């Protein structure tokens, strides 16, 4: 934080100089376009100083063990916010940042092409990296830039360069086989959870495990690309939406012509992407994807519900045919002040497939609860495990249960 704090007067000076060139009547998206033009006119030393200020803020994340940083826009109230072990709070600064200053800082870190997309869509997802002196690997961040009352706001999430060991997921051998190309040559696996639940980290662990154990070709379509996987036993392609490929759908379709064994579709966020993912899996590929859902049952219902009603029967049949595994997870505050992974795991067996086809998704919960021989577990069962082991409190376990009544029944049965 030293470079940032020491250069606040420099930031104020540059902001005033740039904004003197922009008439006060220029507002909205026209203002951002004009600001970008003025930034491109700055001398190299000024731009480097602005970039170093942002880098200083990002490097501080490693000192205070933060996962995210937020700055810019009225919502930050002139402060810089960090999320540390799940809690977000501002740091103390010598002065509150002006909106013009944060607008300048944030516009300076994107390219003219990215700025065009930002102005077109009012938001921009991209990856950002910082070179480490004397080291081959860069520090990487996932960024989301957007408008907050017509001002630029930014969230950046630190991408952990260290991949968690596969054993750390504590998966049953049957589930581990389902995730491996060595045992299951095709099928769709979903890793689900709310934003910040560690989906990307879990998916990276699964990709890494396959990369280390099979001779294959892995294609990753992401928005943005986060962790870079080095080829070990597999060729690994990283294709970023907006930079390397127009959309998730295009990336998935194009991958079929690239001789893939595993296709990773970063997010199933719209009907087109969902349908395309089901089709490429049905063509005989092993596919992984993520959804913003909190349970296995909700994930199935979301996929079916995203498509038009006249398509739903066809989607249910296809989903029943291709779905292999669903892992839904949460990061729960632990008693040591950190966070611990709680997960729900569904392995798609014959009865599960029948339940999906026949629109009896409500029956799947009981199948998970009784499917321990296959490695299945409900969120409530896993929260009970974490509570009884002294890892999390009863209150946190109850707060994070999808089915609170069922969780209390499990606790009562144990007592």
Residue pairs with C-beta under 8 A, 6 or more apart in sequence:
1 56
1 57
1 60
1 91
2 56
3 52
3 53
3 56
4 53
4 56
4 57
4 60
5 93
5 94
7 49
7 52
7 53
8 93
8 94
8 95
10 49
11 50
11 53
11 97
11 101
11 104
11 105
12 98
12 101
14 42
14 46
14 49
14 50
14 104
15 98
15 100
15 101
15 104
18 35
18 38
18 39
18 42
18 104
19 35
19 100
19 104
21 38
22 31
22 34
22 35
22 38
26 34
27 150
28 150
29 119
29 122
31 150
32 103
32 107
32 115
32 118
32 119
32 152
33 115
33 119
35 103
35 104
35 107
36 107
36 112
36 115
39 47
39 104
39 107
39 108
40 112
47 108
50 104
50 105
50 108
50 109
51 108
51 109
53 105
54 105
54 106
54 108
54 109
55 130
57 69
57 71
57 80
58 69
58 128
58 130
58 139
58 141
58 156
58 158
59 130
59 139
60 66
60 82
61 67
61 69
61 82
61 158
62 158
64 82
64 84
65 84
65 85
66 82
66 83
66 84
66 158
67 83
67 84
67 157
67 158
67 196
68 82
68 83
68 88
68 155
68 156
68 157
68 158
68 196
69 80
69 81
69 82
69 83
69 154
69 155
69 156
70 76
70 80
70 81
70 82
70 83
70 88
70 153
70 154
70 155
71 79
71 80
71 81
71 97
71 102
71 105
71 106
71 153
71 154
72 99
72 102
72 103
72 105
72 106
72 148
72 151
72 152
72 153
72 154
73 99
73 102
73 147
73 148
73 149
73 151
73 152
73 153
74 99
74 148
74 149
74 151
75 148
75 153
76 90
76 97
76 102
76 153
77 90
77 96
78 95
78 96
78 97
78 98
79 90
79 91
79 93
79 96
79 97
80 90
80 91
80 93
80 97
81 88
81 89
81 90
81 91
82 88
82 89
82 90
82 91
83 196
85 333
85 337
85 338
85 339
86 331
86 333
86 339
99 151
102 151
102 152
103 151
103 152
106 145
106 152
106 154
107 115
107 152
109 128
110 118
110 124
110 126
110 145
114 124
114 126
117 124
117 242
118 124
118 145
122 146
122 147
123 144
123 145
123 146
123 147
124 143
124 144
124 145
124 146
124 242
125 142
125 143
125 144
125 145
125 223
125 224
125 241
125 242
126 143
126 145
126 224
126 240
126 242
126 243
127 140
127 141
127 142
127 143
127 159
127 224
127 225
127 226
127 240
128 140
128 141
128 142
128 143
128 156
129 138
129 139
129 140
129 141
130 138
130 139
130 141
131 138
132 138
132 139
137 161
139 158
139 161
140 159
140 161
140 226
140 227
140 228
141 156
141 157
141 158
141 159
142 156
142 157
142 159
142 200
142 224
142 226
143 154
143 155
143 156
143 157
143 224
144 154
144 155
144 156
145 152
145 153
145 154
146 152
146 153
146 154
147 153
159 200
159 226
159 227
160 201
160 227
161 227
163 204
163 205
163 208
163 227
164 201
164 202
164 204
164 205
165 205
166 176
166 205
166 206
166 208
166 209
168 205
169 202
169 205
169 341
169 343
171 179
171 345
171 375
172 345
172 372
172 374
172 375
172 376
173 375
174 347
174 374
174 375
175 325
175 345
175 347
175 374
175 375
176 375
177 183
177 184
178 184
178 187
178 189
178 324
178 325
178 347
179 189
179 206
179 209
179 210
179 325
180 209
180 210
180 213
180 214
181 210
181 214
181 216
181 261
181 262
181 286
182 210
182 213
182 214
184 286
184 324
185 261
185 284
185 286
186 281
186 284
186 285
186 286
186 287
186 322
187 281
187 286
187 287
187 322
187 323
187 324
187 325
188 277
188 278
188 281
188 287
188 288
188 289
188 319
188 322
188 323
188 324
189 206
189 286
189 287
189 288
189 289
189 324
189 325
189 326
189 327
190 268
190 288
190 289
190 290
190 291
190 299
190 323
190 325
190 326
190 327
191 199
191 202
191 203
191 206
191 288
191 289
191 290
191 327
191 329
192 199
192 290
192 291
192 292
192 293
192 294
192 295
192 296
192 298
192 299
192 326
192 327
192 328
192 329
193 199
193 292
193 293
193 294
193 328
193 329
193 330
194 292
194 294
194 330
195 292
196 331
197 329
197 330
197 331
198 329
198 331
198 341
199 290
199 329
200 226
200 227
200 290
202 327
202 329
202 341
203 264
203 288
203 290
204 226
204 227
204 229
206 288
207 218
207 220
207 229
207 236
207 262
207 264
207 288
208 229
210 216
210 218
210 234
210 262
211 218
211 229
211 231
211 232
211 233
211 234
211 236
212 232
212 233
213 233
214 233
214 234
214 261
215 233
215 234
216 233
216 234
216 235
216 261
216 262
217 234
217 235
217 237
217 258
217 259
217 260
217 261
217 262
218 229
218 234
218 235
218 236
218 237
218 260
218 261
218 262
218 263
218 264
219 237
219 239
219 251
219 255
219 258
219 260
219 262
219 263
219 264
220 229
220 236
220 237
220 238
220 239
220 264
220 266
221 239
221 241
221 245
221 248
221 251
221 252
221 255
221 263
221 264
221 265
221 266
222 238
222 239
222 240
222 241
222 264
222 266
223 240
223 241
223 242
223 248
223 266
223 267
224 240
224 241
224 242
224 243
225 238
225 239
225 240
228 238
229 236
229 238
230 236
234 261
234 262
237 258
238 244
239 245
239 251
239 255
241 247
241 248
241 251
241 266
244 251
245 251
245 254
247 272
247 273
248 265
248 266
248 267
248 268
248 269
248 270
248 273
248 276
249 272
249 273
249 276
251 265
252 263
252 265
252 273
252 276
252 277
252 280
253 276
253 280
255 263
255 280
256 280
256 283
256 285
260 285
261 285
261 286
262 285
262 286
262 287
262 288
263 280
263 285
263 286
263 287
263 288
264 287
264 288
264 289
265 273
265 276
265 277
265 287
265 288
265 289
266 289
266 290
267 273
267 289
267 290
267 291
267 292
268 274
268 277
268 289
268 290
268 291
268 303
270 306
271 306
271 307
271 308
274 303
274 306
274 307
274 315
275 307
275 311
275 315
277 287
277 289
278 315
278 318
278 319
278 322
279 318
280 287
281 287
281 322
282 318
282 321
282 322
287 322
291 299
291 302
291 303
293 299
293 302
293 328
294 328
294 330
294 379
294 402
295 328
295 344
295 379
295 402
296 326
296 328
296 344
296 345
296 346
296 364
296 368
297 361
297 362
297 364
297 365
298 328
299 326
299 328
300 319
300 323
300 326
300 356
300 361
300 364
301 361
303 315
303 319
304 312
304 315
304 316
304 319
305 312
307 315
316 356
316 357
316 359
317 357
319 356
320 348
320 353
320 354
320 356
320 357
321 353
323 348
323 353
323 356
324 347
324 348
325 345
325 346
325 347
325 348
326 344
326 345
326 346
326 348
327 343
327 344
327 345
327 346
328 343
328 344
328 345
328 379
329 341
329 342
329 343
329 344
330 341
330 342
330 343
330 379
330 400
331 339
331 340
331 341
331 342
332 339
332 340
332 341
332 342
332 383
332 386
332 392
332 396
332 397
332 400
333 339
333 392
333 396
334 340
334 386
334 391
334 392
334 396
335 390
335 391
335 392
335 393
340 386
340 391
340 392
342 379
342 382
342 383
342 386
342 392
342 400
343 377
343 379
343 382
344 368
344 377
344 378
344 379
344 382
344 402
345 368
345 375
345 376
345 377
346 352
346 364
346 367
346 368
346 371
346 376
347 371
347 374
347 375
347 376
348 356
349 367
349 371
349 374
351 367
352 364
352 367
354 360
355 361
355 363
355 364
355 367
356 364
365 378
365 403
367 376
368 376
368 377
368 378
369 376
369 378
369 381
371 377
378 403
378 406
379 400
379 401
379 402
379 403
380 401
380 402
380 403
380 406
380 407
380 410
381 410
383 392
383 397
383 400
383 401
383 407
384 397
384 407
384 410
384 411
384 414
386 392
386 397
387 393
387 394
387 397
387 411
388 414
394 411
397 407
398 404
398 407
398 408
401 407
